[in-house]
Amino acid sequence: MVIGRMCREVPRERVQDVILGYTCANDVTARDIQRGESQWARAKGFDGSCPLGPWVETELDPADLGIMCTVNGEQRQLGRTGEMVRSVADLIVHITEAMTLLPGDVVLTGTPAGVGPINVGDEVAVTIEGIGTLTNKVIKRG
């Protein structure tokens, strides 16, 4: 979800007021770095680690949307937002109890089962029903 206005301690009934819209994300993790460090910041924060897009959909009910990830056209993940451990409303309420969210902040909600390695040259496509498909190619850092 993409945050549309500064918010803190958002009550459940006001959650939709602070969300600009929704987009796809490819939350890439460098597992080799993750295994060697107790914090995940570097493993998830390297250049190119979180492509977003293809756009922000502002007219969408996120309650039960299909999510799929393919690598080189082969399905790796399949799920629905209705299967999330916490709903969008629960996430916003919980997060804003601890911190202020600003316009343009992006909250990722997790991923369906099926994560696995990707390699240089692979094409990863993340599709969310009602939003579209984010496609990116894995390249070697130069």
DSSP file with accessible surface (Angstrom, degrees, kcal/mol):
  #  RESIDUE AA STRUCTURE BP1 BP2  ACC     N-H-->O    O-->H-N    N-H-->O    O-->H-N    TCO  KAPPA ALPHA  PHI   PSI    X-CA   Y-CA   Z-CA
    1    1 A M              0   0   13      0, 0.0   106,-2.7     0, 0.0     2,-0.5   0.000 360.0 360.0 360.0 146.2    0.0    0.0    0.0
    2    2 A V  E     -AB  21 106A  12     19,-3.4    18,-2.5   104,-0.2    19,-1.4  -0.931 360.0-130.3-108.9 126.4    1.1    3.5   -0.7
    3    3 A I  E     -A   19   0A   1    102,-3.0   101,-3.1    -2,-0.5    16,-0.3  -0.556  19.0-171.8 -79.8 137.4    0.5    6.1    1.9
    4    4 A G        +     0   0   36     14,-3.1     2,-0.3    -2,-0.3    15,-0.2   0.606  65.0  21.9-105.9 -15.9   -1.2    9.3    0.8
    5    5 A R  S    S-     0   0  121     13,-1.0    -1,-0.2    97,-0.1    96,-0.1  -0.996  89.1 -87.1-151.6 153.3   -1.0   11.6    3.9
    6    6 A M        +     0   0  130     -2,-0.3     2,-0.3    -3,-0.1    96,-0.2  -0.357  56.4 174.2 -59.0 136.1    1.0   11.9    7.1
    7    7 A C  B     +C  101   0B  10     94,-2.5    94,-2.5     3,-0.0     2,-0.3  -1.000  22.0 174.5-152.0 148.5   -0.5    9.7    9.7
    8    8 A R  S    S+     0   0  109     -2,-0.3    89,-0.2    92,-0.2    92,-0.1  -0.980  73.9   6.4-150.8 140.2    0.1    8.5   13.3
    9    9 A E  S    S-     0   0  133     87,-2.4    88,-0.1    -2,-0.3    -1,-0.1   0.928  79.4-167.3  50.4  55.9   -2.2    6.4   15.5
   10   10 A V        -     0   0   10     82,-0.3    -1,-0.2    83,-0.1     2,-0.1  -0.587  13.4-134.8 -77.3 122.6   -4.7    5.8   12.8
   11   11 A P    >   -     0   0   52      0, 0.0     3,-2.4     0, 0.0     4,-0.5  -0.472  25.4-109.7 -73.7 151.4   -8.0    4.4   14.1
   12   12 A R  G >  S+     0   0  126      1,-0.3     3,-1.3     2,-0.2     4,-0.3   0.863 116.8  57.7 -49.8 -41.1   -9.4    1.5   12.1
   13   13 A E  G 3  S+     0   0  155      1,-0.3    -1,-0.3     2,-0.1     3,-0.1   0.641 108.6  46.8 -71.5  -8.7  -12.3    3.5   10.7
   14   14 A R  G X> S+     0   0  106     -3,-2.4     3,-1.0     1,-0.1     4,-0.6   0.367  78.4 103.8-111.0   4.1   -9.9    6.1    9.2
   15   15 A V  H X> S+     0   0    4     -3,-1.3     3,-1.8    -4,-0.5     4,-0.7   0.918  79.0  53.0 -55.3 -47.0   -7.4    3.7    7.5
   16   16 A Q  H 34 S+     0   0  107     -4,-0.3     3,-0.4     1,-0.3    -1,-0.3   0.796  99.5  65.5 -63.7 -22.2   -8.8    4.3    4.0
   17   17 A D  H <4 S+     0   0   84     -3,-1.0    -1,-0.3     1,-0.2    -2,-0.2   0.706 105.0  43.2 -69.5 -22.2   -8.3    8.0    4.5
   18   18 A V  H << S+     0   0    7     -3,-1.8   -14,-3.1    -4,-0.6   -13,-1.0   0.535  94.3  90.3-103.1  -7.1   -4.5    7.6    4.7
   19   19 A I  E  <  -A    3   0A  17     -4,-0.7   -16,-0.2    -3,-0.4     3,-0.1  -0.801  48.7-172.8 -95.6 122.3   -4.0    5.2    1.8
   20   20 A L  E     -     0   0A  89    -18,-2.5     2,-0.3    -2,-0.6   -17,-0.2   0.898  60.5 -71.0 -73.0 -45.3   -3.4    6.7   -1.6
   21   21 A G  E     -A    2   0A   1    -19,-1.4   -19,-3.4    38,-0.1     2,-0.3  -0.974  49.0 -78.0 175.8-161.9   -3.5    3.3   -3.3
   22   22 A Y  E     +D   57   0C  17     35,-2.2    35,-3.2    -2,-0.3     2,-0.3  -0.925  33.9 170.6-133.1 149.0   -1.9    0.0   -4.0
   23   23 A T  E     -     0   0C  18     -2,-0.3     2,-0.3    33,-0.2    33,-0.1  -0.910  35.0 -94.8-147.2 173.0    0.9   -1.3   -6.2
   24   24 A C  E     -D   53   0C   0     29,-1.1    29,-2.1    31,-0.3     2,-0.3  -0.665  35.6-168.8 -90.3 150.7    3.0   -4.4   -6.8
   25   25 A A  E     -D   52   0C  26     -2,-0.3     2,-0.7    27,-0.2    27,-0.2  -0.995  20.6-151.4-139.1 144.4    6.4   -4.9   -5.2
   26   26 A N        -     0   0   18     25,-2.2     2,-1.7    -2,-0.3    -2,-0.0  -0.897  17.7-160.3-113.2  95.9    9.2   -7.4   -5.7
   27   27 A D        -     0   0   71     -2,-0.7     2,-0.2    23,-0.2    23,-0.2  -0.575  14.1-168.8 -82.4  83.9   10.8   -7.7   -2.3
   28   28 A V        -     0   0   26     21,-2.1     2,-0.4    -2,-1.7    -2,-0.0  -0.538   2.6-165.0 -79.5 136.5   14.2   -9.1   -3.2
   29   29 A T        -     0   0   20     -2,-0.2     2,-1.3    16,-0.1    15,-0.2  -0.985  22.0-136.4-125.1 132.8   16.4  -10.3   -0.4
   30   30 A A     >  -     0   0   19     13,-2.6     4,-2.6    -2,-0.4     3,-0.4  -0.725  23.3-170.4 -83.5  94.5   20.2  -11.1   -0.6
   31   31 A R  H  > S+     0   0  100     -2,-1.3     4,-2.6     1,-0.2     5,-0.2   0.828  79.8  59.8 -61.5 -33.4   20.0  -14.4    1.4
   32   32 A D  H  > S+     0   0  114      2,-0.2     4,-0.9     1,-0.2    -1,-0.2   0.931 111.6  39.9 -62.4 -41.5   23.8  -14.7    1.6
   33   33 A I  H >> S+     0   0   45     -3,-0.4     4,-0.8     1,-0.2     3,-0.6   0.926 113.3  55.6 -71.1 -41.5   23.9  -11.3    3.5
   34   34 A Q  H >< S+     0   0   26     -4,-2.6     3,-0.8     1,-0.2    -2,-0.2   0.894 105.5  51.9 -59.4 -41.3   20.8  -12.2    5.5
   35   35 A R  H 3< S+     0   0  190     -4,-2.6    -1,-0.2     1,-0.2    -2,-0.2   0.812 111.1  48.4 -65.4 -29.3   22.3  -15.4    6.8
   36   36 A G  H << S+     0   0   66     -4,-0.9     2,-0.3    -3,-0.6    -1,-0.2   0.526 108.6  54.7 -92.1  -5.0   25.5  -13.6    8.0
   37   37 A E    <<  -     0   0   68     -4,-0.8     6,-0.0    -3,-0.8    -1,-0.0  -0.957  67.0-140.1-133.0 148.4   23.9  -10.7    9.9
   38   38 A S  S    S+     0   0  112     -2,-0.3     2,-0.3     2,-0.0    -1,-0.1   0.751  90.9  60.7 -77.7 -23.5   21.3  -10.4   12.7
   39   39 A Q  S    S-     0   0  140      1,-0.1     4,-0.3     0, 0.0     3,-0.2  -0.795  70.4-149.3-102.7 150.9   19.6   -7.4   11.0
   40   40 A W     >  +     0   0  138     -2,-0.3     4,-1.9     1,-0.2     5,-0.3   0.409  68.6 103.4 -97.3   0.4   18.0   -7.5    7.6
   41   41 A A  H  > S+     0   0   74      1,-0.2     4,-1.1     2,-0.2     3,-0.2   0.914  87.5  37.8 -55.5 -49.6   18.6   -3.9    6.6
   42   42 A R  H  > S+     0   0  148     -3,-0.2     4,-0.6     1,-0.2    -1,-0.2   0.897 114.4  55.6 -70.9 -35.5   21.5   -4.6    4.2
   43   43 A A  H  4 S+     0   0    0     -4,-0.3   -13,-2.6     1,-0.2    -1,-0.2   0.785 122.8  26.9 -68.0 -25.8   20.0   -7.8    2.9
   44   44 A K  H  < S+     0   0   55     -4,-1.9    -1,-0.2   -15,-0.2    -2,-0.2   0.424 117.2  61.1-112.3  -2.8   16.8   -6.0    1.9
   45   45 A G  H  <  +     0   0   54     -4,-1.1    -2,-0.2    -5,-0.3    -3,-0.1   0.281  68.8 121.6-114.2  13.0   18.2   -2.5    1.3
   46   46 A F  S >< S-     0   0   65     -4,-0.6     3,-2.1     1,-0.2     4,-0.2  -0.305  78.9 -74.5 -74.5 159.7   20.7   -2.9   -1.5
   47   47 A D  T 3  S+     0   0  144      1,-0.3    -1,-0.2     2,-0.1    -2,-0.0  -0.283 121.1  12.1 -53.7 131.1   20.3   -0.9   -4.7
   48   48 A G  T 3  S+     0   0   69     -3,-0.1    -1,-0.3     2,-0.1   -20,-0.1   0.545  89.0 127.5  80.1  10.7   17.5   -2.4   -6.9
   49   49 A S  S <  S+     0   0   10     -3,-2.1   -21,-2.1     1,-0.2    -2,-0.1   0.614  71.3  35.1 -80.3 -10.7   16.2   -4.6   -4.0
   50   50 A C        -     0   0   48    -23,-0.2    -1,-0.2    -4,-0.2   -23,-0.2  -0.436  69.0-172.5-144.7  70.2   12.6   -3.5   -4.1
   51   51 A P        -     0   0   31      0, 0.0   -25,-2.2     0, 0.0     2,-0.3  -0.333  12.9-164.6 -60.4 144.1   11.1   -2.7   -7.6
   52   52 A L  E     -D   25   0C  81    -27,-0.2   -27,-0.2     2,-0.1    -2,-0.0  -0.937  25.6  -6.1-128.1 152.8    7.6   -1.2   -7.4
   53   53 A G  E     -D   24   0C   7    -29,-2.1   -29,-1.1    -2,-0.3    81,-0.2  -0.875  22.0-152.1 138.6-168.8    4.9   -0.7  -10.0
   54   54 A P  E    S-     0   0C  57      0, 0.0     2,-0.3     0, 0.0   -31,-0.1  -0.991  97.2 -47.0 -81.2 -12.4    3.7   -0.7  -12.7
   55   55 A W  E     -     0   0C 143    -33,-0.1     2,-0.6     2,-0.0   -31,-0.3  -0.950  59.0 -87.4-164.2 177.7    1.6    2.1  -11.2
   56   56 A V  E     -     0   0C  59     -2,-0.3     2,-0.6   -33,-0.1   -33,-0.2  -0.904  34.4-150.1-102.7 120.4   -0.5    3.0   -8.1
   57   57 A E  E     -D   22   0C  53    -35,-3.2   -35,-2.2    -2,-0.6     3,-0.2  -0.823  14.9-178.2 -92.0 117.6   -4.1    1.9   -8.3
   58   58 A T  S    S+     0   0   79     -2,-0.6     2,-0.7   -37,-0.2    -1,-0.1   0.620  70.3  60.1 -93.9 -14.4   -6.3    4.3   -6.3
   59   59 A E  S    S+     0   0  158    -37,-0.1     2,-0.3     2,-0.0    -1,-0.2  -0.764  78.9 116.0-116.2  85.0   -9.6    2.6   -6.8
   60   60 A L        -     0   0   36     -2,-0.7    70,-0.0    -3,-0.2    71,-0.0  -0.989  55.6-142.9-155.0 137.3   -9.2   -0.9   -5.4
   61   61 A D    >   -     0   0  115     -2,-0.3     3,-0.5     1,-0.1    -2,-0.0  -0.915  17.2-165.7 -98.6 114.4  -10.6   -3.0   -2.5
   62   62 A P  G >   +     0   0   17      0, 0.0     3,-0.6     0, 0.0    -1,-0.1   0.388  56.9 106.7 -84.1   8.7   -7.6   -5.1   -1.3
   63   63 A A  G 3  S+     0   0   60      1,-0.2     2,-0.1    19,-0.1    17,-0.0   0.835  95.4   2.8 -61.8 -37.0   -9.7   -7.5    0.8
   64   64 A D  G <  S+     0   0   87     -3,-0.5     2,-0.3    17,-0.2    -1,-0.2  -0.450  80.8 151.8-154.6  73.0   -9.3  -10.6   -1.5
   65   65 A L    <   -     0   0   19     -3,-0.6    16,-2.4    -2,-0.1     2,-0.2  -0.821  44.9-112.5-106.9 145.5   -7.1  -10.2   -4.6
   66   66 A G  E     -E   80   0D  15     -2,-0.3    63,-2.8    14,-0.2     2,-0.4  -0.514  30.5-166.1 -74.0 140.2   -5.1  -12.8   -6.4
   67   67 A I  E     +EF  79 128D  28     12,-2.9    12,-2.4    61,-0.2     2,-0.3  -0.997  10.3 173.0-128.5 133.0   -1.3  -12.6   -6.1
   68   68 A M  E     -EF  78 127D  61     59,-2.6    59,-3.2    -2,-0.4     2,-0.4  -1.000  14.3-166.2-141.2 143.5    1.1  -14.5   -8.4
   69   69 A C  E     -EF  77 126D  11      8,-2.1     7,-3.2    -2,-0.3     8,-1.9  -0.998  10.5-174.9-127.1 131.8    4.8  -14.5   -8.9
   70   70 A T  E     -EF  75 125D  23     55,-2.5    55,-2.5    -2,-0.4     2,-0.5  -0.925  14.3-155.6-121.5 151.3    6.6  -16.1  -11.8
   71   71 A V  E >  S-EF  74 124D   7      3,-2.4     3,-2.0    -2,-0.3    53,-0.2  -0.993  86.6 -14.6-124.3 119.3   10.2  -16.6  -12.6
   72   72 A N  T 3  S-     0   0   94     51,-3.1    52,-0.1    -2,-0.5    -1,-0.1   0.860 130.7 -54.5  53.8  38.0   11.0  -17.1  -16.3
   73   73 A G  T 3  S+     0   0   64     50,-0.4     2,-0.5     1,-0.2    -1,-0.3   0.351 113.1 119.8  83.3  -6.2    7.2  -17.7  -16.8
   74   74 A E  E <   -E   71   0D 131     -3,-2.0    -3,-2.4     1,-0.0    -1,-0.2  -0.811  69.3-116.6 -97.3 126.5    7.1  -20.5  -14.2
   75   75 A Q  E     +E   70   0D 103     -2,-0.5    -5,-0.3    -5,-0.2     3,-0.1  -0.398  41.3 163.0 -63.3 127.1    4.8  -20.0  -11.3
   76   76 A R  E     +     0   0D  77     -7,-3.2     2,-0.4     1,-0.4    -6,-0.2   0.645  65.1  26.1-111.4 -34.0    6.6  -19.8   -8.0
   77   77 A Q  E     +E   69   0D  21     -8,-1.9    -8,-2.1     2,-0.0    -1,-0.4  -0.995  56.2 172.1-137.4 144.0    4.0  -18.2   -5.7
   78   78 A L  E     +E   68   0D 107     35,-0.5     2,-0.3    -2,-0.4   -10,-0.2  -0.960  23.4 121.4-151.0 128.5    0.2  -18.0   -5.7
   79   79 A G  E     -E   67   0D   6    -12,-2.4   -12,-2.9    -2,-0.3     2,-0.3  -0.943  45.4-110.5-165.9-171.8   -2.1  -16.7   -3.1
   80   80 A R  E >   -E   66   0D  92     -2,-0.3     3,-2.1   -14,-0.2   -14,-0.2  -0.986  23.1-125.4-137.9 147.5   -4.8  -14.2   -2.2
   81   81 A T  G >  S+     0   0   18    -16,-2.4     3,-1.8    -2,-0.3   -17,-0.2   0.801 109.0  69.8 -63.0 -25.8   -4.8  -11.1    0.0
   82   82 A G  G 3  S+     0   0   48      1,-0.3    -1,-0.3   -17,-0.2   -18,-0.1   0.651  93.4  58.5 -65.1 -13.3   -7.7  -12.6    1.9
   83   83 A E  G <  S+     0   0  140     -3,-2.1    -1,-0.3     3,-0.0    -2,-0.2   0.423  77.9 125.0 -95.0   0.3   -5.1  -15.2    3.3
   84   84 A M    <   -     0   0   47     -3,-1.8     3,-0.1    -4,-0.2    26,-0.1  -0.268  66.9-130.0 -61.9 147.6   -2.9  -12.5    4.8
   85   85 A V  S    S+     0   0  148      1,-0.2     2,-0.4     2,-0.0    -1,-0.1   0.892  97.0  26.4 -63.9 -41.1   -2.1  -12.9    8.5
   86   86 A R  S    S-     0   0  107     23,-0.2    -1,-0.2     3,-0.0    -2,-0.0  -0.979  86.7-125.0-123.8 139.6   -3.1   -9.3    9.1
   87   87 A S     >  -     0   0   53     -2,-0.4     4,-2.6     1,-0.1     5,-0.2  -0.234  32.4-102.8 -73.1 167.4   -5.5   -7.2    7.0
   88   88 A V  H  > S+     0   0   14      1,-0.2     4,-2.4     2,-0.2     5,-0.2   0.934 125.0  49.8 -55.6 -46.2   -4.5   -3.9    5.5
   89   89 A A  H  > S+     0   0   24      1,-0.2     4,-2.6     2,-0.2     5,-0.2   0.935 109.8  50.1 -61.0 -46.2   -6.5   -2.1    8.3
   90   90 A D  H  > S+     0   0   56      1,-0.2     4,-2.6     2,-0.2    -1,-0.2   0.909 110.8  50.4 -58.4 -42.7   -4.7   -4.1   11.0
   91   91 A L  H  X S+     0   0   27     -4,-2.6     4,-3.1     2,-0.2     5,-0.3   0.938 111.7  45.8 -62.6 -47.3   -1.3   -3.3    9.5
   92   92 A I  H  X S+     0   0    0     -4,-2.4     4,-2.4     2,-0.2   -82,-0.3   0.934 114.7  47.7 -64.4 -44.3   -1.9    0.4    9.3
   93   93 A V  H  X S+     0   0   24     -4,-2.6     4,-0.8    -5,-0.2    -2,-0.2   0.957 116.3  44.6 -59.3 -48.4   -3.3    0.6   12.8
   94   94 A H  H >X S+     0   0   92     -4,-2.6     3,-0.7    -5,-0.2     4,-0.6   0.933 115.3  45.9 -64.4 -48.3   -0.4   -1.5   14.2
   95   95 A I  H >X S+     0   0   36     -4,-3.1     4,-1.9     1,-0.2     3,-1.5   0.921 111.0  52.0 -63.2 -44.5    2.4    0.3   12.3
   96   96 A T  H 3< S+     0   0    0     -4,-2.4   -87,-2.4    -5,-0.3    -1,-0.2   0.607  95.7  69.2 -77.4  -5.5    1.1    3.8   13.2
   97   97 A E  H << S+     0   0  116     -4,-0.8    -1,-0.3    -3,-0.7    -2,-0.2   0.794 114.3  29.4 -70.1 -26.9    0.9    3.0   16.9
   98   98 A A  H << S+     0   0   74     -3,-1.5     2,-0.3    -4,-0.6    -2,-0.2   0.704 128.2  13.9-105.1 -27.3    4.7    2.9   16.7
   99   99 A M     <  -     0   0  105     -4,-1.9     2,-0.4   -92,-0.0   -90,-0.3  -0.985  69.9-105.7-151.4 160.5    5.7    5.4   14.0
  100  100 A T        -     0   0   65     -2,-0.3     2,-0.4   -92,-0.1   -92,-0.2  -0.716  30.4-148.8 -86.3 133.7    4.5    8.2   11.7
  101  101 A L  B     -C    7   0B  10    -94,-2.5   -94,-2.5    -2,-0.4     3,-0.0  -0.850  13.0-152.2-101.2 143.1    3.9    7.3    8.1
  102  102 A L    >   -     0   0   84     -2,-0.4     3,-2.5   -96,-0.2   -99,-0.2  -0.770  32.7 -79.2-113.3 158.3    4.5   10.0    5.4
  103  103 A P  T 3  S+     0   0   81      0, 0.0   -99,-0.2     0, 0.0     3,-0.1  -0.291 119.9  24.9 -55.8 131.6    3.1   10.5    2.0
  104  104 A G  T 3  S+     0   0   51   -101,-3.1  -100,-0.1     1,-0.4     2,-0.0   0.205  86.3 136.1  94.5 -14.8    4.8    8.2   -0.5
  105  105 A D    <   -     0   0   59     -3,-2.5  -102,-3.0  -102,-0.1     2,-0.4  -0.376  44.8-145.6 -61.1 146.5    5.8    5.6    2.2
  106  106 A V  B     -B    2   0A  54   -104,-0.2     2,-0.6    -3,-0.1  -104,-0.2  -0.969   7.9-159.0-119.7 130.4    5.2    2.1    1.0
  107  107 A V        -     0   0   15   -106,-2.7     2,-0.4    -2,-0.4   -15,-0.0  -0.948   8.8-153.0-109.4 120.2    4.1   -0.7    3.3
  108  108 A L        -     0   0   68     -2,-0.6     3,-0.1     1,-0.1   -84,-0.0  -0.755   0.6-156.4 -92.0 143.1    4.7   -4.2    2.0
  109  109 A T        -     0   0   56      1,-0.4   -23,-0.2    -2,-0.4     2,-0.2   0.378  42.6 -97.7-103.4   1.9    2.4   -6.9    3.4
  110  110 A G        -     0   0   62    -26,-0.1    -1,-0.4   -25,-0.1   -83,-0.1  -0.606  39.9 -91.8 107.5-172.5    4.4  -10.1    3.0
  111  111 A T        -     0   0   89     -2,-0.2     3,-0.1    -3,-0.1     4,-0.1  -0.986  28.6-103.6-146.1 148.2    4.4  -12.7    0.4
  112  112 A P        -     0   0   25      0, 0.0     3,-0.3     0, 0.0   -33,-0.1  -0.258  56.6 -79.8 -65.5 162.2    2.7  -16.1   -0.4
  113  113 A A  S    S+     0   0   94    -35,-0.2   -35,-0.5     1,-0.2   -37,-0.0  -0.227 100.8  72.4 -58.0 149.5    4.7  -19.3    0.2
  114  114 A G        +     0   0   39      1,-0.2    -1,-0.2   -37,-0.1   -45,-0.0   0.510  52.2 158.9 121.1   9.8    7.1  -20.3   -2.5
  115  115 A V        +     0   0   81     -3,-0.3    -1,-0.2    -4,-0.1    -2,-0.0  -0.276  16.7 152.9 -60.6 149.8   10.0  -17.8   -2.2
  116  116 A G        -     0   0   42      0, 0.0   -40,-0.0     0, 0.0    -1,-0.0  -0.974  43.3 -57.0-166.2 176.7   13.2  -19.2   -3.8
  117  117 A P        -     0   0  101      0, 0.0     2,-0.3     0, 0.0     0, 0.0  -0.270  39.6-163.2 -68.4 148.6   16.5  -18.2   -5.4
  118  118 A I        -     0   0   51      4,-0.0     2,-0.3     6,-0.0     3,-0.0  -0.943   9.5-155.0-125.7 153.2   16.7  -16.0   -8.5
  119  119 A N    >   -     0   0  102     -2,-0.3     3,-2.7     1,-0.1    19,-0.3  -0.872  33.7 -74.0-128.7 160.1   19.7  -15.7  -10.7
  120  120 A V  T 3  S+     0   0   97     -2,-0.3    19,-0.2     1,-0.3     3,-0.1  -0.228 120.5  26.2 -50.9 130.7   21.3  -13.3  -13.1
  121  121 A G  T 3  S+     0   0   36     17,-3.1    -1,-0.3     1,-0.3    18,-0.1   0.148  90.4 128.6  97.4 -18.8   19.2  -13.3  -16.3
  122  122 A D    <   -     0   0   21     -3,-2.7    16,-3.1    15,-0.1     2,-0.5  -0.374  52.3-139.6 -68.1 150.0   16.0  -14.4  -14.7
  123  123 A E  E     - G   0 137D  90     14,-0.2   -51,-3.1    -3,-0.1     2,-0.4  -0.964  16.4-162.8-112.5 121.9   12.8  -12.5  -15.4
  124  124 A V  E     -FG  71 136D   3     12,-3.1    12,-2.6    -2,-0.5     2,-0.4  -0.893   5.2-171.6-107.3 131.5   10.5  -12.0  -12.3
  125  125 A A  E     -FG  70 135D  12    -55,-2.5   -55,-2.5    -2,-0.4     2,-0.5  -0.990   4.9-168.3-126.9 125.4    6.9  -11.0  -12.7
  126  126 A V  E     -FG  69 134D  13      8,-2.8     8,-2.9    -2,-0.4     2,-0.4  -0.967  10.8-172.7-112.0 122.1    4.7  -10.1   -9.8
  127  127 A T  E     -FG  68 133D  40    -59,-3.2   -59,-2.6    -2,-0.5     2,-0.4  -0.961   9.4-174.9-120.0 132.1    0.9   -9.8  -10.6
  128  128 A I  E >>  -FG  67 132D  24      4,-2.2     3,-2.4    -2,-0.4     4,-2.1  -0.996  35.5-110.8-124.7 125.8   -1.8   -8.6   -8.3
  129  129 A E  T 34 S+     0   0   99    -63,-2.8   -64,-0.0    -2,-0.4     4,-0.0  -0.238 103.6  16.9 -51.6 132.2   -5.4   -8.8   -9.5
  130  130 A G  T 34 S+     0   0   49      1,-0.1    -1,-0.3   -65,-0.0   -65,-0.0   0.304 125.0  58.9  86.0 -10.9   -6.8   -5.3  -10.2
  131  131 A I  T <4 S-     0   0    9     -3,-2.4     2,-0.3     1,-0.2    -2,-0.2   0.748  94.0-129.6-111.7 -57.5   -3.4   -3.7  -10.3
  132  132 A G  E  <  -G  128   0D  22     -4,-2.1    -4,-2.2   -79,-0.1     2,-0.4  -0.955  33.4 -46.5 137.6-157.4   -1.4   -5.4  -13.1
  133  133 A T  E     -G  127   0D  62     -2,-0.3     2,-0.6    -6,-0.2    -6,-0.2  -0.963  30.6-158.0-124.9 130.5    2.1   -6.9  -13.5
  134  134 A L  E     -G  126   0D  16     -8,-2.9    -8,-2.8    -2,-0.4     2,-0.4  -0.927  20.5-173.5-100.7 120.9    5.5   -5.7  -12.4
  135  135 A T  E     +G  125   0D  71     -2,-0.6     2,-0.3   -10,-0.2   -10,-0.2  -0.972   9.1 165.3-120.7 132.5    8.2   -7.4  -14.5
  136  136 A N  E     -G  124   0D  35    -12,-2.6   -12,-3.1    -2,-0.4     2,-0.4  -0.991  28.2-131.5-144.7 153.0   11.9   -7.0  -13.9
  137  137 A K  E     -G  123   0D 124     -2,-0.3     2,-0.5   -14,-0.2   -14,-0.2  -0.836  25.0-121.9-103.1 139.8   15.1   -8.8  -15.1
  138  138 A V        -     0   0   28    -16,-3.1   -17,-3.1    -2,-0.4     2,-0.3  -0.710  38.2-178.1 -81.8 123.1   17.8   -9.9  -12.6
  139  139 A I        -     0   0  135     -2,-0.5     2,-0.4   -19,-0.2   -19,-0.1  -0.865  30.4-107.1-121.9 157.9   21.1   -8.2  -13.6
  140  140 A K        -     0   0  169     -2,-0.3     2,-0.2     1,-0.1   -21,-0.0  -0.688  40.3-111.7 -82.3 132.2   24.6   -8.4  -12.2
  141  141 A R              0   0  202     -2,-0.4    -1,-0.1     1,-0.1     0, 0.0  -0.447 360.0 360.0 -64.6 131.8   25.6   -5.3  -10.3
  142  142 A G              0   0  118     -2,-0.2    -1,-0.1    -3,-0.0    -3,-0.0  -0.153 360.0 360.0 -93.1 360.0   28.4   -3.6  -12.3
